[in-house]
Amino acid sequence: MQRITSLEQYQTEYKHSVENPEAFWAEQAEQFTWHKKWDKVLEWNFDEPNVKWFVGGKLNITENCLDRHLADKGNQTAILWEPNNPQTPARKISYKELHQQVCEFASVLKNNGAKKGDRICIYMPMVPELAIAVLACARIGAIHSVVFGGFSFKSLSDRIYDAECNIVITADGAFRGAKDIPLKSVVDEALQTSPSVKKVIVLKHTNTNVVMQNERDVWWKEEVEKLNLTGIQNLSGFKAEIMDSEDPLFILYTSGSTGKPKGVVHTTAGYMTYVDYTFRNVFQYNAGDVYWCTADVGWITGHSYLVYGPLLAGATTLMFEGIPTYPDAGRFWNVIDKHQVNIFYTAPTAIRSLEALGLDFVKPYKLDSLRVLGSVGEPINVEAWNWYHVNIGKNKCPIVDTYWQTETGGIMISPLAGITPTKPGFATLPLPGVQPVLLNEAGKELIGNSVEGRLCFKFPWPGIIRTTYGDHKRCKETYFDVFKKYYFTGDGCRRDEDGYYRITGRVDDVIKVSGHLLGTAEIENAINEHPDIVESAVVGFPHDIKGWGIYAYVICDHQRKDVDALKAEIVQTVTKYMGPIAKPDKIQIVSGLPKTRSGKIMRRILRKIAEHDLDNLGDTSTLLDPAVVEEIKAGAVK
Ligand code: WTA
């Protein structure tokens, strides 16, 4: 498959994609295996919204990820797995083996009652079986909903409940650095409030003791072995379910401004076309390259650029179970040398934390296999960009700063590696098919360069969100009603004098903590589970390593003298209900919160106090009790 090879070609292709989007995307979709080609490329309006790509087409995405490559890449490594413990041998799974294992597990799912359209929750460590589970769901037409293994039981049960999943696929536990994290027991707790779940399939991984519930819980391995016993010897012929282009492929929950998580729905053909095109062009993948995306499959980056994008392109995708600092802060660089990684895609938080630990961890490694570096998930500051460029890329690897969202399915604004001239801190230019606009608060388009506003897109691309599961109104209100006729990202953005885009950050009530999108309301709900807390308000504050940290203002219902113990309990409560990623960095106990007369918390004021910008609180005269602001200012946590 061809890809863009020069800046001129990018410009021509971009022009073509905007002038004739349907022809452009149809050309990209031609290469795939279709059971039936589409009748119409695109049908859309942003009012309902209703977006359909490749209308009437019939296909299965796993035939395009796997079967299509068997003839010429059957023996090539599809998934290269690097375990948490460097002493444990790495695993290489060829396209042929992956195909076989996906077919087997698809059959296991069927035997356990799964069928097309079911929602299946996947809560697993970063092991190849996670990718196998994802693909097996897609093989049988079940909709996967992967929940990040760092989330705890309440977040997990909320997500299972919302999607009414009937099966959960999990493991006994996960290894993360020196820790051994239980997963199955978290599932057990979550299932106490999830009546829809009938089966739990458990992979043995850490050998932690687990309680298996009769009838409901089965072991992954035993179920696969049963297949052979029942005489299905050659499963490579396992027929993929034929799906409609617009049949849902997966739900992925993301945080929103209410405590209830939003199930972003992506469908089959458009998502497939978009992630394949963006993967090949942004990273400039060459046959034989080893590509490594460090994101967890529990996030969209893992879905699009660890599993689907690379496999659609017939690439070798490296999957890493561990963390950047185990056994020491040189692990990433060690793995790059060990597996001769050519393309490396990670998050600014990881770069900043490794930078802070010093170059001694980088020096022992050659890093000479690297050709392309990538960044994703949050704005990368100029200092981290330069450190990455000089010390990891040795001044010779282009950095692709890729801007996108769970809702966009794939990368939207990014350099093409080695083709688009880069500028530190800038996501640079839109990819072909992407039409960004900046709007002012009144919704007026800002024309020309050197402008800053709210980032929107004015035309659909194939990877765009179709709905939020079970609640189309929420999708409409969040993304399509804020500015009529536009998809609104929730991000602020600047277009500089060269027409380059620089994302300035969220303009709504979600915070990017270490690149993870967290809703303040969901964190507040977790804090409020503490019996002594009556109310809380969470805001973000700038954090050197994490990008943003979590600052919680809490009201206690009676005087607790042991303030430090109370704070520790709050942290524990959040960890228990939501997970360690949502732990507050700073907690301030207050007697009241700044509220308007109608009872709305004035977060703007709380944000300013958390940032120690005490002299610019703005107008506080509309507050019910302005005195409370003085008290909060006086007690602000440094
Ligand atoms: C932020 C992650 C600046 C942005 C793929 C967006 C970025 C949110 C970048 C989506 C980038 C992502 N530069 N900010 N290169 N990439 N963001 O859904 O605020 O986890 O709206 O998807 O991350 O986060 P999500």
Residues whose N, C-alpha, C, O or C-beta is under 5 A from the ligand:
A	BS01	WTA	I300 S375 V376 G377 E378 P379 I380 D401 T402 Y403 W404 Q405 T406 T489 D491 I503 G505 R506 G515 L517
